[in-house]
């Protein structure tokens, strides 16, 4: 066994020692072939648990690839003014059903039939901070500024945070975005259907 003293420990080491293969080993056998061989060898000891884990890994890879391709398509053809509905429709057609953003951490969770994908953006704050009170009017100003193409996406996120938004959820089927404050405050806005 190349990566461990037993089949079970070998499987664990596949995922933890990927970068420790000597350059000569990389040339003689691809990492994918080595992982596949170890996977099948260890599978005999761990049975159906490996099948379930393997399927989840494949689903996540497909989910990430599908999401990244959809985001690239959307950004390539998205108009500067009123671009969000175009982005949303591209994601909806790619099978994404919901997108949940958490502020100020800038974590974005995409839910789709291929599996959930989490993207970690650059947080808006660091350390311990007070949460701004929910300000519906300030949020609407941030939305209209963004919709007019007068702000970048990071500027929109920062303005939403300053307006007291701690989370927002995009429902691609309902074509609506719900913005939430930390005390349960809520503002919902629908967006138009577009042809892409």
Secondary structure, 3 states (H helix, E strand, C coil): CCCCCCHHHHHHHHHHCHHHCCHHHHHHCCHHHHHHHHHHHHHHHHCHHHHHHHHHHHHHHHHHHHHHHHHHHHHHHCCCCCCHHHHHHHHHHCCEEEEEEECCCCEEEEEECCCCEEEECCCCCCCCCCCCCCCHHHHHHHHHHHHCCCCCHHHHHHHHHHCCCCEEEEECCCCEEEEECCCCCEEEEECCCCCC
